[in-house]
Amino acid sequence: RWGFVDKAGKIIIQPKYDLAWDFSGGLAMVVLRKKYGFIDESGNEVIPLTYNYADFSFQNGKVQVKQNGRYFYIDKTGKEVK
């Protein structure tokens, strides 16, 4: 399981994820039971773990995701964007 620790080694987000990436722009991509989403630095799910795929970081304020066989972009609030 993956979680996050601070620089002192204290657990700040419990290790409950199957995979986790570094924080970028205040969000980190995480995977649980093959579903992708993004959490903030407090461990809150900002973008729920509902996607079948997601790029690991935002570029120009958006990230590509896949859901139900369809690829599209979302912003840091989870809203679909062009």
N, C-alpha and C positions, 0 to 999 in steps of 0.2 A: 504494500500500500504506500501511497505517496501523500505527503503533507508538506508543511512549511515550518521552518524554524527561523528565529531571529539570529543576529550575529553573536549573541551570547549562548546560543544553543537551546534556547527555550522554545518549546513547541507553541506556535501561534495559530496554526491550522492543523487540526488532527489528521493523521495519515489515514484517509479513508478512500482515496481515489486510486483507480487502476493506473493512471498516468497523470502527470502534471508537468507543465512547462513553466519557465521563468515569467515573472511579472513584467509586463511591458505596458507603459501608459496607465498603470494602476490596475490592470486586469491580468489574470493568468488563465490559460486554457487548461481545463481538466477533463478527464474522461472517467466515467463510471458506468459499468455494465454496457460498454460499447456506445455510450451516448456522450456527446461533446457539449461543453458549455464553458462559461467564463465566470470566475469568482473575483471579488475584490480582495484587498489586503487584509480584510477582517474575516474572510471566508464566506461572505454572503454571495449567493448565486445572483449575479447581476444579469447574466444571460443564462436561462435555465438549460440544464443538460437534456436537450431534446433532439440534438442534431446527430445525423449519421456520420458527419465529417465536418471538420473546421480547420482552416489554416491556423497555425499556432500564434500568429501575431497580427495586429491591426496595421494596415498600410493606408496612409491618408485618411485615417478615421473610420476605416471599414475593414471587414474581414469576410472572406468567402466561406460559406457553409453549404452543407448538403442536407436536404430533408426530403423524404419521399421521392428519391430519385432526381430531384431538381437542385441545381446549384444556383446560388444567389448570394448577394452581399447584404450584411447587416451592419449597423453602426454600434457604438458602445452601449446603447440602450436596448439593443436587440431588434430595433426597427429596421425593416427591409429598406435598402437604398439602392440607387442605380450606380 
